[in-house]
Amino acid sequence: MRTQVGIIGAGPAGLLLSHLLHQRGISSVVLEKRGRAHVESRVRAGVLEQGTVDTLVAAGVGERLLREGLPHQGIELRYGERGHRIAFEKLVPGRSITVYGQQEVVKDLIAARLEAGGDVRFEVEDVAPHSPEAGPYLTFGGERLDCDVIAGCDGFHGVSRASIPEGVLRLHEREYPFAWLGVLARVAPSSKELIYARNERGFALHSMRSPEISRFYLQVPPDADDGDWPDERIWAELKQRLETVPGFTLATGEIIERSVTPMRSFVAEPMQYGRLFLAGDAAHIVPPTGAKGLNLAVADVRVLTEALDLFFSTGSADLLDGYSRACLKRVWRAQHFSWWMTNLLHTFDSDDDYGRRLQLSYLDYVTSSEAAATTLAENYVGLPW
């Protein structure tokens, strides 16, 4: 078999890349080790930057997003028994975020690829990239797929980055001394916009997925087990951390999913080796506080699509050779923003009173200075492409 681009991973990065390449007349095959049902049901990020929404709409996969997504013109920072709204419509006019689950993006992309006759293969065993420096090809399930370029979109634990020889990549990593307990509940949101709550008991986030489904996160110890968090304990802790503003009552309901996510920052650079290009979580991880993971994957794919279009249409590898450099500029900006939001809103066991007062002082600055609030807003909704 032969194709122009062999793509490992049917997450949002791999599927969007395949779809954008198809629109440019470039062939691809997507190989995914999981089944379609599993891929479409994985609950992940839910906040889409303005640029991500624009990209999906322009690609023709935004119809359901525009119909069912929840546009937000601001977020609330809650601390010290007060709520402080960061108003996007005032600070960054014309730009906002949309709440729409990553699994919904994946469903839309899979439907679009299959409708267009795209070659997306699920439950593929033993995928491995080979010879990225000369004559790239992929093997899987006893078969071979020759290609001109390999795109590694298979996540943090995938085979793409692991196949790059030792010593080629510089790895930058930071582990945080806490995790997030994520909860999906069948209950209408108690707020029209996201609430980021800084509390002495730990951070909490009130989000949503639809008018009937809410999403919550709790800061928990890094070794926390979701089995130790029955419904009653989860709701009691969420109330302690969120019901700190007079008049606010948190609605409760049936919890339909819970999981613990470790908090880490990670960057592998360069994001390419020969004709193997890494995109999304295969190359970088951010703590979810800044809502950048999926959006960075979309940004990588945009850059890679333009580079591949030039390569296949003219033979020029100029943009491909500069792919990593172009992506990493945005990656490191998102890394800093995510690190900053994480440190601003979480409690640390090592903090003394001095550290806590510094944290509260900066929160006061962000919520009282238009310049500081604008910095948060423009990073949150996504910097221009």
N, C-alpha and C positions, 0 to 999 in steps of 0.2 A: 504494500500500500504506500501511497505517497500523498502528501499534502504540503502546502506552503508553511503553515504554522501548526505545530503540535502543541496543544495546550493541556497541561496537567492540572486538574481541579475544576469542578463545576460549581464553585462558589460564585459570588457576584463578580469578582475580578475576571475569572476565566470565561464565564458566560457573556459578560459585557464585551470583553475583548473579541470573542468569536463573533458576536453580533455586529460590532462596529467594523470588523474586518470584512464580514460578508457584504456590508453596505458599500465597501470600497472594492469589491470584486476579488477579495483575497480569500483563498480557501483555508479551512482549519478543521481539525478534529479535536474534540474535547474528551479527555479520559478522566473518569471519576471512579474512585474505589467504592464509594458508598452507593446505596440504592437511591432512586429518585425520591421515594417517599421520605427517606431520612434527610436528604438534602433540602427538601422543601419544608421540612418541619423544624429545622434547627433554629431556635430562638436566639437571635444575636442583637446587633445594634438596631436602633429604631429612629435615630435623628439624622435626617438628610440635610446637608448644607444646600444653600441656594444653587451653587454650581453643580452639585450632584443631581438635583431635581432638573435643572436645565439640560444636563447631559442626557438623562433618561428620556425626557420629553422629546428632545431633538432626535434621539435614536428611534423614536416611534414605539417606545415601551412604557409610556407614561400615562396612558389613558386611565387605568385603574388608580394609579398614584394620585392623579389630579382629582379623581372622583371620591376616593376613600381616605386619602392622606389628610392629616390634620395640620394645617399651616399655623405656625406660632410666630407672633410678633414680639416675643420677649420671654424671659425666664425670671424666676424669683430667687434671690439669695435670702435665706432665712437664718437669722442668728440673733442672739440677744433679745428674744421675745418680740422681734419685729421682722416684717417682710420688706424686702427692697427689690423693686422691679427694675430689670435692665431692659429698657425699651428700644427694641431694634428699629421700630418705625421712626424714632426720633434720631437715634445715634447712627444708624446705617440705612438710610432711606432706600426703599426698593429691594432690600435683601432681608430674607427671613430664613427660618428652618421649617421643615415639614416632618412630622412624626409619621413614619410608615415603616413597618417592620422589615428587617433584612430578609426574612424568609418570604415576605410578599414580593420584594424585588426579585428574588431568585425565581419564584413561581412565574412572574411576568417574563423574565428572560428565557426560562426554559420553554415556555409556551411560544415565544417569538422565534426561538431557534428551531424548534420542531416544526412550526408552521412554515418556516422558510426552507425546510428540508435539511437543516443543519445536522451534522454528524456529532451527536452528543452520546457518549457511551457510559452507562452506569454499571456499577458492580464489576469493574475491571480489575483483575488481579495482577499483582507484581509489576506495576508500572515502574519503569526505570529509564532515565535519560542517558544517552551515550554520545561521546565524541562531539561535544559542543564546539570544539576548536576547529574541527575539520569533518564535514559530512555528518551533521547532527541526525540522530534517529532515536526513536523510543521503542522499547520492547514492553509487551504486556500480554499476559495469558498465552505465551508461546508464539505470539505474532510480533511483527516488526512494522513500524511506521516510519518511513523516511520523510524528512522535512528539511526546510531551509533554516528554520528558526524554532527554538523551543521556548515556550512561555511557562514558567513555573508559578502557578497560581494556586498551589496546594496547601497553603497555610503554614503555620509555625512548625508543625510536626511533620510536614511533608517530605518527600524524597528529593525535591528539586535542589534546595539549598544544601542538603546533606551530600549531594553528589559532587559538589564543587570541591576540588582538592584542598587538603588542609594547608593553611598558610596563605591562601588567596584572599580570604575575607577577613576584615577587621570587625570583630563583634563588640558591640557596646550594649551593656545590659545593666539594669537596676531593678532589684526586687524590693517591693514595699512591705512593711511589717504588718500588713492586714490584707484581707480579701473582701469581696463583695458577695453577700447573699442576695441573689436575684430571685424575685417572686413575680409570678404572673397570676392575677386574680380576676375572677369574674365579678367585677364591680365597676360601676361608673366612676370615672375620675372625680376626685374631690376638689380639683383645681382645673382651670382652663389652660394653664401653662405649667411647665416643669418647675418643680421646687427643689432647689439644692439647699439642704439644711445642714448647717454646722452646729453640732451639739456636743456638750461635754461627754455625753454617753457614746458619741461616735457619729459619723456622717450618715445621712439618709437622703435618698432621692425619690421623689414622687414623679413618675412619668405615666405614660398611657400608650395604648396601642390602637384603641378605637373608642367610640362613645360608650361601649359596654365593657371593655377590658382595660385594666390598669396594670402598670408595671412599677415595681418598687425595688429599691436596693438598700441594703443595710451594711454598714461597715462592721466586719466581724474579724476575729483572730485568723491568722493565715492558715491555721490547721483546723478550722471549723469544719464540722460535718453537717450537711443539711438535714441528716436524720435526727440531729439534736435540736432541731427547730420545728416543733409542732406548730400548727396554725395559731393556737392561742398565744404562744410566746412571740411569734412574728408580729401579730397585730398589736400586742401590748408594747413591744419595743418600737414599732413604727409610730404608735400614738405618743410615746414618750418623746420621740425625737422630732415629730412633725407638728403635734398639737401644742405649739409654743406661742402661737399668735392668738390673741383674743378673738373669739368668734369662729375659729377654724375647727371643724370636726372632721376627722378622717372616717370615711365610709369603709366598711369592711364587707367581705363576701367570701365566696369559695375560692381557695387557692388551688390552681390547676397545674402549677409547675413551680419548682424551686431548684436552685443549683448554686454552688459556690464557685466563684471565679477568682483565681489568684490575680494579684495586681503586679504588673511588671512593665518596664520599658525596655525595648530591644530594637537595635538597628544593626543590620548587616550591610557593610559597604566594601566594595562596590556592589551594586544590585545586578551585576551581569558578569558572565564569564564566557568568553567566546560568543557563540550564538545562543547562549542560554540566558534568559532575562527573567528576573524575579519581580513579582508584583504582589501588592497587598501584604497579608500577614506572613507570607514566605520571606519577606525582606524586613518587615518592621512590625512591632507591636507597641501600642500605646495603652496606658491605663484608660478605662472607659469614661473617666470623669469629664474629659473634654469632647466626647462624642466624635472622635476623629477616625476610628479604625476603618469603617466602610468607606468613608469619604476619601481617605488617603488611597485606598485601593482603586477607586474610580479615577482619581487624579493620575495614578501610575498608568492606568489603562489608556487614558487620553493621550499621554505622552508617547506610550508605546505604539498606539495606533498610528499617530502621525509619522513616527519614525519608520514603521513597517510600510506604510503607504509610500513614502519617499523611496525606500529601499526597493520595493517590488516594481514601482513605476519607472524609476530612473536608474536603479543600480547603485545609487549613492548610499553609503553607510554612515554619512556624517551624523545624522540624528540618532541612529542606533548606537554609534560609538559614544555619543554624549547623553544617552538615556539615563544612566545612573546619576550623573552630575545634575541633570535637570530635575530629576525626581527628589534627590536628597535635599535640595534647597527647601522644598515644601515639607518634606518629612521631618527635618530638624526643627522647623518652625512649629509644626504640630506636636512634636515631642516636647518642646519647651512649654507650649500652652497647656498640654495635658499634665505635665509635671507640675506646672504652676497651679492649676486648678486643684490638683490632688493635694498639694501641700497647703493650699489656702483653706480647704474645707474639712480635712480629716484631722482626727486627734491622733497624736503619737505618744506611745508609752514613755518615750524618752524626754518628752517636753517637760520643762520646768515652767514655773509661772512666767518667767521672762519670755519664753517661746510662745506661750499662749497669748500674752499681751501683744506681742509683735503680730501674731496672726490676726487678732481682733482689730488691731490698728490698721492693718492693710485692708481688711474687709470694710472698715469705716471709710477708708480712702476711696476704694472702688465704688462704694455706694453713694459717695457725696461729691466726687469729682467727675465732671462730664468727660474729661480727657481719659481718666482711668477706666470709666465705664465703656467708653468708645473702644478702647483697646480690647476689652473683654468681648464686646459685641462683635467687632469686625473679625476677630479670630473665631468666635463661636459660629457665626453664620457662614464662615469660610472666606478666605482671602481670594481675590480675583485670580483667574487662571493666568 
